[in-house]
Amino acid sequence: MAEIVQLNVGQCGNAIGSQYWSKLIDEHSLNNQGEYIGNKDLCLDKVHVSFNENSKHVYSPRAILVDLEPSLIDDIRSGTYGNLFHCDNYVNGYTSAGKNWARGYYTEGREIIEMIRDTLTKELEKCDRVHCLQINHSVAGGTGSGLTSLIISKIVDDHPGLMKISNTFYPTNDLESCPFESYNAVLASMELIENVEMVSVFDNKSLHNACGRNISGTKHSLNEINDLAALFISDTNAPMRLSGQINTNFLKIMHNIIPFPRLHYMVPKISKINLNHSLKESPESQLITSIFEKSRNLCSCNYTFSGSNYMTAYISCRGNLSLLELQKEGYAYRKKNEDMFAYWIQDSLHISSTSIPSESLPRATCMGNKYEVYEVFNNIGHDFAELHQKKKYLHHYTDQGMDPMEIIESESTFNDLISEYQQCNGCCCNFESEGEYEEGEFDEEDDQ
């Protein structure tokens, strides 16, 4: 059994993680105490991928919950799912990181890093054959950026062969809550670029916009936004923890969709069947077509390139669907819209399907390895440069013991990543393209 261990760091990471585990206990027919209440053995077929089982057949998530402040962890511990998690897997400090990467990495984070290392090692030792560590966090605040960076650096030392993937939330200009979020994001980029194998890039602006398409109503709470992100995460790893039509794992996915190791940042997308859509189009065709609409992005990168938009893409579908039909539709879509995909990768679209639905309507999620993701980094880099040139807020970081050269090195690494995406798109595309299509652009042709 290839187990997936989850690490939730900071307010954002734990909010997403809580929603994620609420979905998993429903899918595996467990109550909030971890007891099995279902009547179908299929629900327990791969339950050990995500859950530990004790001698009383009570299941607890393979998850570690970390924050520098005690209040959030206390809320989870005393909440609906507090008894679901093992009591030893809660780790917290007693002082906030103050939205400062350096406090999370150099000062407050150092106070609890040994507890985190011990807890993670014990959790990994419970696994027969651990598949990966899945990290949920934000790089806007101090805990999610700084403490996560510190944890990753220690994991590299303690568990050098452990595969790490992350669901990372990036700041956007219009939703900025701290004037030096760009410092945190750039400083956190060092570990994410060098020591994490795959990163899914989210931001709250795009999640809020996507909620308008996936959740009824016009006003969306933070809970709804977190729920949509958790939905993406659970659907993406569904083929690994539920019986499906094809066996896959993150190692296979990365082998297929990451042609260059450093260009491992994925654009997350989500779509579901539209009941008002033309009945002439099959569910398989509708999902494949809709998942490539710009509005399905869960991060803000809608820039239109001169050249292909996608190097590769992985689509995970759920519901009563035919994998063969999904693959046929995927092949047909790629052939029809070949300018959207890199010409130099022939097998650039990969699809899996899980027949066990999480709700009544079929749904698809996509991890797109898109050149456009550089737009997210470019915006952050621009904000960072404006602050750093004026040395604004820099004392907040150097006061914590950070060498000013570290921020220069981080900026250089971050800019190198941006350049690599630009160069890859420039040298690998020898034709002009208008990029992704707007919703409905191909509907008329599809119906003919």
Order of alpha helices (4+ residues) and beta strands (2+ residues): beta-alpha-beta-beta-beta-alpha-beta-alpha-beta-alpha-beta-alpha-beta-alpha-alpha-alpha-alpha-beta-alpha-beta-alpha-beta-beta-alpha-alpha-alpha-alpha
